[in-house]
Amino acid sequence: MPFRKNHEYRWKPENEIALDKSPICFKGRVGQKEALKDVPDWQDQLRDYLDELINKKPS
């Protein structure tokens, strides 16, 4: 049963920037998925790195 609107236990975003509904998916090398899960806060770190990669100017 879904929660009603503004329920006290509803999901709340952690930062002001909204996340896209569709995920970014790619295939990594063998062992990367398991190793990544051991990194604390890896999802936010990866989002920050992707922003850097996208904004990087070619020399």
C-alpha positions in Angstrom: 0.0 0.0 0.0 1.6 3.4 -1.0 2.1 6.1 1.5 -0.2 9.1 1.4 1.2 12.4 0.3 3.5 14.1 2.8 3.7 11.0 5.0 6.4 11.3 7.7 8.3 8.2 6.3 8.3 9.2 2.7 11.5 9.3 0.8 13.3 12.7 0.9 16.1 13.8 -1.5 19.5 14.2 0.1 20.5 17.3 -1.9 18.7 20.1 -3.9 19.6 18.6 -7.3 17.0 16.1 -8.4 18.0 12.7 -9.7 17.0 11.6 -13.2 14.3 8.8 -13.3 16.2 6.8 -15.8 19.6 5.3 -14.6 22.9 5.4 -16.4 24.0 1.9 -17.1 27.3 0.6 -18.4 29.3 -2.6 -18.2 32.4 -2.5 -16.0 35.4 -4.7 -15.9 35.4 -8.0 -13.9 35.4 -7.3 -10.1 34.6 -3.5 -10.4 31.0 -3.9 -9.2 31.9 -5.7 -6.1 34.8 -3.4 -5.3 32.7 -0.3 -5.8 30.2 -1.5 -3.2 33.0 -1.3 -0.6 33.6 2.4 -1.3 31.6 4.6 1.1 29.2 7.1 -0.6 30.3 5.8 -4.0 27.2 6.9 -5.9 27.6 10.6 -5.0 31.3 10.4 -5.7 30.6 8.9 -9.1 28.1 11.6 -9.9 30.6 14.3 -9.1 33.3 12.6 -11.2 30.8 12.3 -14.1 30.2 16.1 -13.9 33.9 16.7 -14.0 34.3 14.3 -17.0 31.5 16.0 -18.9 32.8 19.5 -18.2 36.4 18.7 -19.0 37.6 20.7 -22.0 39.7 18.8 -24.6 43.2 20.2 -24.9 
